[in-house]
Amino acid sequence: MAAGGAARERSAPTGLLSIGQVLARLTPEFPQLTSSKLRFLEVQGIVSPSRTESGYRKFSAADVERLRAALTLQRDHYLPLSVIREQLDQAEADGEGHAVVAPPSIAASPRRHRREELLLRTGATPQLLNDAISAGLIHASESYSDQVSSLLSGLVTLARHGIEPRHLRSMRQNAEREAALIESALATLLRRTDAASRGRAAELAPELATHIDEVRRLLVKQSIERVLS
């Protein structure tokens, strides 16, 4: 580390840790943990480290314990990060700290919504839901997941601005192509049958999807800026 960087580290509040120090504490338990993964966990809301005036991340002891709990749940139970975040937030709200608890009830019984409840929850009209199904954005079912509920809520907002499900049909096709791209990138891991490889693939897939989303967001932003310029 350069002298300036070292000085910034020394000037950090007592008890707070840099990314490198966090990695030193956690990699003995989680050998595949990297600084990139830590930043990804921050983006996903698993942890919210403070920042120095120079922008360096600083992690508290509570941050480290929350990371340890999240990584344990991901490694041992293969839970998606959204579920892990909700479980940790609930544990904190209940005053349980970052205790790692077995999550079979969460994993086995994800919340489902019947059609009428889905429409009420999202404010969508029956026609909008039918249009979304016709456009291939939503698959018809007797009940729908929270993810579908969030998707339909987004479609409701877009519909207010004249953007209908039929206009978004190409997005479903693009999503399928991006999923195939991620599958190709993880092909080596997916060909293996051991739990560690499958777990690593499950960990990397959403991370790659997030990076693709960020590239897409920036490309759309550039296009909008050209339109408005």
Backbone as a ProteinNet text record, in pm:
[ID]
protein_1_A
[PRIMARY]
MAAGGAARERSAPTGLLSIGQVLARLTPEFPQLTSSKLRFLEVQGIVSPSRTESGYRKFSAADVERLRAALTLQRDHYLPLSVIREQLDQAEADGEGHAVVAPPSIAASPRRHRREELLLRTGATPQLLNDAISAGLIHASESYSDQVSSLLSGLVTLARHGIEPRHLRSMRQNAEREAALIESALATLLRRTDAASRGRAAELAPELATHIDEVRRLLVKQSIERVLS
[TERTIARY]
83.7	0	86.9	47.9	125	118.3	215.5	222.1	93.5	35.9	-88	-200.7	-210.8	-315.4	-297.2	-170.1	-143.9	-183.4	-155.8	-192.2	-343.1	-416.4	-561.8	-612.2	-549.9	-589.8	-566.9	-451.8	-420.6	-513.7	-566.4	-651.4	-797	-828.4	-965.6	-1004	-1133.9	-1177.7	-1135.9	-1102.5	-1057.5	-1165.5	-1126	-1218.3	-1278.3	-1267.4	-1320.1	-1214.3	-1260.5	-1169.7	-1181.1	-1068.5	-1068	-1114.9	-1136.3	-1173.5	-1067.4	-941.1	-833.8	-836.2	-865.3	-870.9	-991.4	-1103.2	-1221.2	-1192.3	-1127.6	-1091.4	-999.5	-905.7	-813.4	-888.7	-997.8	-1076.1	-1167.7	-1221.2	-1325.7	-1278.2	-1169.3	-1128.1	-1087.3	-1040.4	-1016.6	-1143.2	-1259.7	-1387.9	-1447.8	-1421.1	-1481.2	-1369.6	-1295.4	-1175.3	-1201.3	-1324.1	-1353.2	-1398.5	-1398.7	-1438.5	-1333.5	-1378.9	-1289.9	-1341.2	-1257.9	-1301.2	-1418.7	-1419.6	-1530.8	-1660.1	-1652.1	-1771.1	-1819.8	-1728.4	-1769.1	-1844.1	-1794	-1862.1	-1998.8	-2006.5	-2134	-2234.3	-2189	-2277.1	-2326.3	-2242.4	-2285.2	-2395.6	-2377.5	-2478.1	-2612	-2605.6	-2726.8	-2789.1	-2729.9	-2788.7	-2760.3	-2665.6	-2630.6	-2556.6	-2475.7	-2398.2	-2384.3	-2373.1	-2360.5	-2244.4	-2122.2	-2006	-2004.8	-1940.8	-1924.4	-1812.5	-1795.5	-1692.1	-1607.1	-1478.8	-1392.6	-1413.8	-1355.5	-1368.4	-1312.8	-1217.8	-1157.7	-1234.6	-1342.4	-1425.6	-1391.4	-1297.4	-1260	-1368.4	-1402.6	-1500.1	-1438.8	-1520.5	-1477.4	-1587.7	-1551.4	-1647.7	-1637.1	-1751.4	-1754.7	-1756	-1741.3	-1749.3	-1886.2	-1992	-2127.3	-2138.2	-2073.4	-2072.6	-2008.7	-1897.9	-1825.4	-1911.7	-1980.6	-2065.5	-2184.1	-2237	-2348	-2299.8	-2180.8	-2122.1	-2101.4	-2049.4	-2025.2	-2156.4	-2262.2	-2391.6	-2445.6	-2434.6	-2485.8	-2410.5	-2279.8	-2198.4	-2224.5	-2250.2	-2281.3	-2414	-2515.6	-2646.2	-2638.2	-2559.7	-2546.1	-2472.9	-2367.4	-2287	-2360.4	-2426.6	-2484.3	-2626.8	-2699.6	-2841.1	-2876.6	-2779.5	-2801	-2919.4	-2939.3	-3048.5	-3011.1	-3107.5	-3079.1	-3050.9	-2971.9	-2930.7	-3049.3	-3154	-3271	-3334.8	-3340.8	-3397.2	-3304	-3174	-3076.6	-3086.6	-3094.2	-3104.2	-3228.7	-3342.3	-3465.6	-3454.5	-3391.7	-3379.9	-3289.6	-3180.3	-3090.2	-3155.7	-3226.8	-3296.8	-3400.6	-3472.4	-3574.2	-3511	-3398.3	-3329	-3283	-3232.8	-3190.7	-3310.4	-3420.9	-3541.3	-3595	-3576.9	-3624	-3522.8	-3410.3	-3308.9	-3225.9	-3219.3	-3144.5	-3003.9	-2965.2	-2831.6	-2817.2	-2702.4	-2674.3	-2665.8	-2744.3	-2743	-2785.1	-2711.6	-2743.9	-2841.4	-2959.9	-3060.9	-3093.6	-3129.7	-3167	-3293.6	-3299.1	-3412.2	-3506.9	-3532.2	-3614	-3752.4	-3811.9	-3946.8	-3948.6	-3841.2	-3834.3	-3809.5	-3715.3	-3678.8	-3789.9	-3861.7	-3959.8	-4094.7	-4124.8	-4258.3	-4253.8	-4201.8	-4203.2	-4346.7	-4369.8	-4504.9	-4557	-4683.6	-4748.7	-4877.5	-4916	-5034.4	-5127.4	-5252.9	-5349.9	-5381.9	-5441.6	-5461.8	-5528.2	-5637	-5710.4	-5623.2	-5546.8	-5459	-5347.2	-5295.9	-5189.4	-5237.8	-5358.6	-5413.6	-5433.9	-5485	-5507.9	-5376.1	-5277.3	-5147.1	-5073.9	-5086.9	-5009.3	-5087.7	-5219.5	-5301	-5318.3	-5283.8	-5296.5	-5440.5	-5478	-5608.9	-5597.7	-5709.5	-5704.1	-5649.8	-5684.2	-5637.3	-5486	-5427.2	-5282.7	-5212.6	-5264.5	-5204.6	-5216.9	-5334	-5352.6	-5255.4	-5236.5	-5144.7	-5001.2	-4964	-4829.2	-4806.3	-4910.5	-4900.5	-4890	-4969.5	-4966	-4831.2	-4768	-4638.6	-4522.8	-4553.2	-4448.5	-4368	-4415.5	-4343	-4373.6	-4492.8	-4537	-4598.9	-4567.9	-4626.1	-4756.3	-4861.6	-4990.2	-4977.5	-5039.4	-5028.9	-5148.4	-5170	-5276.2	-5234	-5103.4	-5052.1	-4920	-4882	-4766.8	-4673.8	-4544.6	-4443.3	-4432.1	-4356.5	-4329.3	-4253.7	-4169.2	-4094.6	-4189.4	-4289.2	-4388.8	-4467	-4496.2	-4567	-4487.7	-4356.9	-4271.9	-4269.1	-4262	-4260.9	-4389.9	-4501.8	-4630.4	-4645.7	-4594.2	-4598.5	-4522.7	-4407.7	-4332.7	-4409.5	-4479.8	-4559.8	-4674.6	-4730.9	-4837.4	-4784.7	-4665.5	-4605.3	-4577.6	-4522.5	-4492.5	-4619.3	-4724.6	-4850.2	-4907.5	-4881.5	-4930.1	-4865.8	-4750.3	-4679.3	-4693.3	-4788.2	-4815.1	-4725.8	-4643.1	-4557	-4628.4	-4674.3	-4755.7	-4670.5	-4722.4	-4646.4	-4600.6	-4682.2	-4644	-4519.2	-4497	-4377.4	-4251.1	-4269.1	-4155.5	-4126.6	-4194.1	-4174.8	-4027.7	-3958.8	-3817.3	-3731.1	-3775.8	-3698.9	-3694.6	-3805.5	-3806.5	-3707	-3702.9	-3609	-3464.3	-3440.9	-3306.5	-3268.7	-3365.2	-3338.6	-3298.1	-3365	-3330.2	-3188.8	-3152.3	-3017.8	-2912.7	-2943	-2848.8	-2832.9	-2943.5	-2935.5	-2848.3	-2862.7	-2780	-2632.9	-2608.3	-2471.5	-2408.3	-2484.7	-2435.8	-2413.3	-2506.8	-2491.3	-2363.6	-2334.4	-2212	-2088.8	-2093.6	-1979.2	-1953.2	-2058.5	-2046.5	-2046.1	-2029.2	-2041.2	-1948.6	-1825.8	-1730.1	-1781	-1833.7	-1886.1	-2013.2	-2099.4	-2227.5	-2211.4	-2099.9	-2077	-2036.2	-1987.5	-1947.4	-2068	-2059.8	-2173.5	-2153.4	-2033.5	-2011	-2083.5	-2120.3	-2198	-2122.9	-1991.4	-1913.3	-1920.1	-1909.1	-1914.2	-2053.3	-2154.6	-2290.7	-2319.8	-2269.6	-2289.1	-2218.5	-2096.3	-2021	-2093.6	-2151.1	-2226.9	-2349.2	-2416.4	-2533.4	-2494.9	-2374.6	-2324.7	-2286	-2223.4	-2173	-2283.1	-2385.2	-2488.6	-2554.9	-2606	-2667	-2566.7	-2440.7	-2337.9	-2315	-2305.9	-2289.9	-2413	-2530.7	-2653.5	-2654.2	-2603.8	-2598.2	-2505.1	-2391.3	-2297.8	-2357.6	-2430.8	-2497.4	-2602.7	-2677.5	-2777.8	-2712.8	-2596.3	-2528.1	-2482.8	-2428.3	-2388	-2509.8	-2620.8	-2742.3	-2791.9	-2789.7	-2835.9	-2754.3	-2623.2	-2537.7	-2559.6	-2580.9	-2606.7	-2737.7	-2840.3	-2968.8	-2952	-2876.8	-2853.2	-2783.9	-2684.8	-2615.1	-2711.2	-2797.9	-2893.3	-2991.1	-3037	-3128.8	-3062.3	-2936.8	-2863.9	-2849.2	-2828.4	-2819.2	-2952.4	-3063.3	-3195.5	-3225.2	-3182.8	-3214.3	-3115.6	-3002.2	-2901.7	-2937.1
-118.9	0	123.4	229.5	352	422.9	518.2	587.2	662.1	728.6	801.7	710.6	591.6	495.8	446.9	419.9	373.2	478.4	607.1	714.4	721	701.7	704	589.8	471.4	358.1	388.3	450.5	477.6	583.9	673.9	780.1	737.1	614.7	565.7	550.9	564.5	548.9	414	414.5	292.4	185.3	63.2	-49	-79.2	11.9	-13.5	-79.6	-165.4	-246.7	-213	-222.6	-206.4	-336	-332.5	-453.4	-561.7	-522.6	-620	-685.9	-608.8	-664.9	-756.7	-718.9	-806.2	-938.2	-931.6	-1053.7	-1141.6	-1079.2	-1156	-1230.2	-1172.3	-1236.9	-1347.1	-1326.1	-1417.7	-1524	-1499.6	-1599.4	-1734.5	-1742.5	-1877.5	-1962.6	-1898.5	-1970.7	-1979.2	-1876.1	-1867.4	-1839.1	-1941.2	-1922.8	-1853.6	-1862.3	-1803.1	-1657.5	-1602.1	-1463.3	-1369.2	-1268.1	-1170.5	-1030.1	-930.8	-791.8	-761.1	-820	-801.2	-856.6	-971.9	-1030.2	-943.8	-886.5	-797.6	-676.4	-619.9	-505.3	-545.7	-666.8	-717.3	-733.9	-786	-802.3	-666.9	-565.4	-430.3	-382.3	-403.1	-362.4	-431.5	-556.4	-634.1	-602.6	-511.2	-469.5	-560.6	-653.6	-742.4	-665.7	-569.8	-491.1	-348.8	-252.5	-111.7	-48.3	-70.3	-13.9	138.3	200.4	345.1	379.1	505.8	551.1	660.2	660.8	769.2	887.2	1000.7	1118.2	1090.4	999.3	965.1	856	806.9	707.6	563.5	538.9	402.2	339.1	213.3	142.3	105.3	118.2	79.9	-3.2	-122.2	-217.4	-224.2	-223.3	-238.6	-386.6	-415.5	-554.9	-613.9	-531.2	-579	-611.3	-529.8	-557.6	-693	-720.2	-846.1	-965	-952	-1062.5	-1083.3	-973.7	-986.5	-1053.7	-1018.6	-1084.5	-1232.3	-1265.6	-1406.2	-1484.4	-1424.8	-1492.3	-1511.2	-1406.5	-1414.8	-1519.4	-1520.6	-1616.1	-1759.4	-1776.1	-1909.5	-1959.7	-1871.7	-1910.8	-1941.7	-1864.1	-1887.6	-2017.9	-2044.3	-2165.2	-2291.6	-2286.6	-2407.9	-2435.5	-2330.3	-2347.9	-2303.3	-2244.7	-2203.3	-2107.4	-2022.7	-1926.3	-1808.8	-1752.7	-1631.2	-1515	-1419.5	-1308.8	-1225.4	-1214.2	-1136.9	-1198.3	-1330.7	-1399.5	-1385.3	-1397.4	-1381.9	-1242.4	-1141.2	-1003.5	-986	-1037.4	-1025.6	-1098.6	-1216.1	-1293.3	-1222.1	-1165.3	-1093.1	-966	-895.2	-774.1	-807.9	-918.3	-958.8	-999.4	-1070.2	-1111.5	-989.4	-887.7	-765	-693.7	-687.7	-622	-693	-825.6	-903.8	-907.1	-837.2	-833	-958.3	-1035.4	-1160.4	-1145	-1021.6	-1000.7	-1068	-1133.4	-1197.9	-1349.4	-1402.9	-1546.8	-1617.1	-1719.7	-1795.7	-1905.7	-1901.6	-2001.3	-2080.6	-2206.3	-2291	-2235.9	-2219.8	-2153	-2242.8	-2366.5	-2453.1	-2398	-2327.7	-2277.3	-2171	-2089.1	-1985.4	-2047.2	-2140.8	-2200	-2288	-2357.4	-2454.5	-2390.4	-2273.5	-2217	-2070.8	-2041.8	-1903	-1856	-1728.8	-1675.9	-1678.8	-1716.8	-1720.4	-1638.7	-1581.6	-1497.2	-1548.8	-1569.1	-1607	-1484.9	-1507.8	-1401.8	-1277.9	-1299.1	-1185.8	-1106.8	-1178.3	-1112.6	-1038.4	-1097.8	-1034.4	-902.1	-901.7	-779.3	-672.2	-713.1	-618.7	-563.8	-650.5	-612.1	-513	-529.6	-448.6	-332.8	-336.5	-232.9	-254.8	-372.8	-403.5	-438	-409.7	-451.3	-594.6	-666.7	-801.5	-799.7	-694.3	-686.7	-671.7	-591.1	-573.7	-705.6	-781.2	-911.3	-1004.2	-1004.9	-1089.6	-1048.7	-918.1	-869.3	-910.6	-905.5	-945.3	-1093.8	-1173.3	-1316.7	-1341	-1268.5	-1284.3	-1243.4	-1142.7	-1094.7	-1182	-1282.9	-1372.3	-1316.5	-1206.5	-1147.3	-1220.3	-1277.5	-1352.6	-1483.1	-1591.5	-1721.1	-1740.7	-1781.4	-1803.4	-1913	-1892.2	-1988.6	-1971	-2070.5	-2057.8	-1964.1	-1951.4	-1859.5	-1802.1	-1687.4	-1613.1	-1575.1	-1569.8	-1540.3	-1390.1	-1354.9	-1213.8	-1149.1	-1227.5	-1173.7	-1131	-1213.2	-1178.1	-1055.3	-1047.2	-931.2	-803	-807.7	-689.9	-654.9	-758.6	-736.4	-670.3	-721.1	-664.9	-521.8	-493.2	-355.6	-261.7	-308.1	-227.8	-205.5	-307.5	-294.5	-196.1	-192.7	-96.5	45.8	71.2	204.4	241.6	148.9	176.8	200.7	128	142.5	283.1	346.3	483.3	581.3	542.9	629	578.8	488.9	441.2	327.8	273.1	159.7	31.3	-41.7	-160.7	-287	-397.4	-523	-563.9	-538.9	-578.2	-504.3	-384.8	-308.9	-368.7	-453.5	-507.8	-653.1	-703.4	-844.1	-874.8	-780	-803.6	-814.8	-753.7	-762.5	-905.9	-978	-1119.8	-1198	-1170.3	-1239.2	-1204.9	-1077.9	-1037.6	-1104.5	-1116.7	-1181.5	-1327	-1394.3	-1533.3	-1543.1	-1447.8	-1447.9	-1420.3	-1330.1	-1299.7	-1419.2	-1489.4	-1609.1	-1715	-1727.4	-1823	-1781.3	-1651	-1599.8	-1633.4	-1615.7	-1648.6	-1799.1	-1877.6	-2023.2	-2065.2	-2001.4	-2033	-1995.8	-1880.9	-1836.9	-1931.5	-1996.2	-2085.3	-2232.3	-2257.6	-2395	-2492.2	-2451.2	-2540.7	-2583.6	-2487.8	-2519.9	-2604.1	-2571.5	-2641.2	-2785.6	-2815.3	-2953.4	-3043.2	-2981.9	-3060.5	-3095	-3205	-3250.6	-3231	-3185.5	-3169.1	-3044.6	-3048.1	-2939.8	-2807.2	-2812.1	-2688.5	-2614.5	-2688.7	-2626	-2570.3	-2647.4	-2599.2	-2477	-2478.6	-2363.8	-2240.7	-2260.7	-2148.9	-2092.3	-2178.9	-2132.3	-2052.4	-2101.3	-2030.1	-1894.6	-1884	-1758.2	-1660.2	-1710.4	-1624.2	-1576.6	-1660.9	-1626.9	-1492.2	-1469.3	-1337.9	-1223.7	-1253.5	-1149.3	-1106.5	-1203.3	-1171	-1096.8	-1138.9	-1072.4	-926.6	-899.7	-761.8	-676.9	-733.9	-660.4	-634	-731.6	-712.2	-602.2	-602.4	-497.9	-360	-350.9	-222.4	-174.4	-264.7	-227.5	-182.4	-256.4	-219.7	-81.4	-58.1	70.2	185.9	167.5	273.3	294.5	186.1	198.6	271.9	238.5	308.7	455.5	482.1	621.5	699.6	637.8	704.5	734.8	638.9	659.3	770.6	775.7	882.2	1018.4	1023.8	1149.8	1198.6	1104.7	1144	1197.4	1135.3	1181.1	1322.3	1348.6	1476.3	1587.1	1549.1	1651.3	1731.2
0	0	0	-76.7	-82.3	50.7	71.4	199.3	229	125.7	146.5	189.4	122.8	158.8	300.2	338.9	474.8	575.8	543.3	635.5	653.2	541.5	551.6	637.8	623.6	706	853.5	884.5	1024.8	1082.9	994.7	1044.5	1061.3	1022.9	1033.7	1180.4	1213.7	1351.3	1408	1534.8	1600.5	1594.1	1562.9	1561.3	1426.8	1331.3	1197.8	1110.8	1020.2	939.7	792.4	722	577	511.3	380	307.1	326.6	317.2	334.7	471.3	574.5	709.2	727.3	664.5	669.6	599.9	483.6	411.9	496.6	566.6	651.3	760.3	810.1	916.3	863.9	742.8	694.3	596.5	525.4	426	484.9	610.9	665.7	667.2	687.7	686.5	546.5	465	331.6	230.9	189.7	106.4	-26.7	-78.4	-209.2	-199.4	-79.2	-61.3	-120.2	-193.4	-255	-225.9	-256.3	-238.1	-330.8	-450.8	-543	-483.8	-419.5	-357.7	-242.3	-164.3	-55.9	-110.6	-219.1	-278.3	-333.4	-389.1	-439.6	-325.4	-210.5	-95.1	-45	-57.8	-20.3	-114.3	-244.2	-342.2	-314.8	-270.3	-243.9	-108.7	-33.2	93.3	210.4	193.1	303.3	412.9	372.7	468.1	414.2	504.4	464.3	539.6	493.2	562.4	554.4	652.2	647.7	550.1	521.8	428.4	493.8	462.6	505.1	411.1	442.7	356.4	216.9	209.1	79.7	6.4	67.6	1.7	32.9	124.6	158.9	247.3	218.1	299	433.7	540.1	673.6	739	783.4	837.4	989.1	1055.6	1200.6	1236.5	1364.8	1410.8	1378.4	1390.3	1357.4	1208.3	1124.3	980.3	952	1019.2	997.1	1038.3	1151.3	1197.2	1103.9	1049.9	954.4	826.1	782.3	665.5	691.8	808.4	841.9	840.8	897.4	899.5	758.2	674.9	537.8	456.2	468.2	392.3	438.1	566.6	618.7	563.1	564.4	511.3	362.4	290.1	146.4	119.5	195.3	173.6	216.6	330.9	389.2	343.9	305	272.8	131.9	57.5	-81.6	-96.2	4.4	-2.6	-92.6	-164.7	-241.8	-147.3	-194.7	-108.4	-61	-142.1	-99.1	24.7	29.5	146.2	266.1	241	349	409.5	324.5	373.9	460.7	413.5	490.6	624	623.3	746.1	847.4	799.7	890.2	942.5	855.7	899.7	1006.7	986.3	1083.1	1214.8	1207.2	1329.6	1408.9	1339.5	1407.1	1468.5	1393.4	1444.6	1567.7	1571.9	1686.6	1800.4	1782.2	1886.9	1897.7	1788.7	1791.2	1734.1	1699.5	1644.8	1510.2	1490.6	1362.2	1377.9	1469.2	1489.2	1361	1322.6	1202.4	1240.7	1184.3	1216.5	1092.1	1111.5	997.6	934.7	803	738.2	660.9	705	620	594.1	692.9	671.3	563.3	557.5	455	318.8	313.1	185.3	129.2	217.6	171.6	140.6	202.4	187.8	146.2	28.3	-17.6	-33.4	-8.8	-13.7	-156.3	-172.4	-302.8	-295.6	-408.2	-414.7	-523.8	-488.8	-589.1	-676.1	-790	-889.8	-828.8	-754.1	-698.8	-600.9	-519.8	-424.7	-496.8	-603.7	-681.2	-740	-796	-854.7	-748.1	-632.4	-523.7	-471.1	-459.8	-404.1	-495	-626	-720.3	-779.9	-768.1	-831.6	-980.7	-1028.7	-1171.5	-1206.4	-1329.4	-1378.9	-1430.4	-1436	-1494	-1637	-1714.8	-1852.4	-1858.5	-1766.7	-1766.7	-1736.6	-1641	-1610.8	-1731.1	-1794.8	-1913.3	-2024.9	-2041.7	-2145.2	-2113.6	-1985	-1945	-1970.7	-1948.9	-1976	-2126.8	-2204.2	-2349.9	-2408.1	-2345.9	-2394.4	-2347.2	-2265.7	-2217.2	-2101.8	-2042.5	-1929.8	-1799.6	-1791.1	-1673.8	-1722.2	-1652.8	-1687.5	-1608.6	-1677.6	-1611.9	-1507.3	-1393	-1283.3	-1189.8	-1104.2	-1004.1	-892	-869.9	-768.2	-817.7	-758.7	-808.2	-693.3	-723.9	-623.5	-597.6	-493.3	-464.8	-581.1	-648.4	-761.6	-873.3	-900.8	-1002.1	-957.2	-828.3	-774.5	-799.6	-776.1	-799.9	-948.6	-1032.5	-1177.1	-1222.4	-1174	-1214.7	-1163.3	-1045.5	-993.8	-1086.6	-1136.4	-1232.1	-1360.1	-1406.4	-1528.2	-1508.3	-1387.5	-1357.6	-1373.1	-1317.8	-1327.7	-1472.5	-1549.2	-1689.7	-1769.9	-1737.4	-1811.2	-1794.6	-1680.3	-1658.6	-1756.6	-1810.4	-1905.6	-2048.7	-2068.4	-2203.4	-2250.6	-2161.3	-2198.1	-2158.1	-2256.3	-2232.4	-2238.6	-2182.4	-2185.4	-2324.3	-2427.2	-2564	-2610.7	-2555.4	-2592.1	-2530.8	-2430.5	-2355.8	-2391.5	-2495.1	-2532.8	-2561.3	-2622.8	-2655.8	-2529.8	-2419.9	-2295.3	-2244.4	-2259.9	-2220.5	-2304.8	-2433.9	-2521.4	-2483.4	-2451.9	-2409.8	-2278.4	-2187.7	-2059.2	-2078.6	-2172.5	-2200.9	-2258.5	-2344.8	-2402.1	-2294.5	-2202.4	-2095.2	-2001.3	-1974.1	-1891.3	-1958.4	-2090.6	-2164.1	-2160.2	-2164	-2155.8	-2021.4	-1914.3	-1780.7	-1767.6	-1822	-1818.8	-1889.5	-2002.6	-2075.7	-1994.7	-1927.3	-1846.9	-1729.8	-1680.7	-1564.8	-1604.5	-1733.4	-1783.8	-1711.3	-1684.9	-1618.7	-1482.2	-1405	-1273	-1282.5	-1378.8	-1390.2	-1435	-1504.5	-1546.9	-1429.9	-1324.4	-1208.2	-1122.3	-1051.4	-971.1	-821.4	-779.5	-635.7	-585.4	-456.6	-396.3	-397.5	-379.1	-375.3	-508.7	-618.5	-750.9	-779.6	-745.5	-768.3	-683	-559.5	-472.4	-524.7	-578.2	-635.1	-756.8	-839.2	-954.8	-910.3	-805.8	-754	-697.1	-647.9	-592.5	-703.1	-808	-915	-1009.7	-1030.9	-1129	-1099.3	-976.8	-951.5	-955.2	-920.7	-927.1	-1071.6	-1161.9	-1304.1	-1356.9	-1312.1	-1355.8	-1311.8	-1191.5	-1142.2	-1227.9	-1265.6	-1350.1	-1489	-1543	-1671.4	-1659.3	-1548.1	-1524.7	-1521.5	-1458.4	-1448.7	-1586.4	-1667.3	-1803.8	-1883.4	-1871.3	-1943.7	-1898.9	-1768.9	-1715.9	-1774.3	-1780.2	-1832	-1982.1	-2055.8	-2199.4	-2225	-2146.8	-2161	-2124.6	-2018.4	-1977.8	-2088	-2152.5	-2261.7	-2376.9	-2407.2	-2516.3	-2483.8	-2358.7	-2318.3	-2326	-2284.5	-2290.3	-2434.5	-2527.8	-2669.3	-2720	-2673.9	-2715.6	-2663.2	-2540.6	-2477.5	-2511.8	-2570.6	-2600.5	-2726.7
[MASK]
+++++++++++++++++++++++++++++++++++++++++++++++++++++++++++++++++++++++++++++++++++++++++++++++++++++++++++++++++++++++++++++++++++++++++++++++++++++++++++++++++++++++++++++++++++++++++++++++++++++++++++++++++++++++++++++++++++++

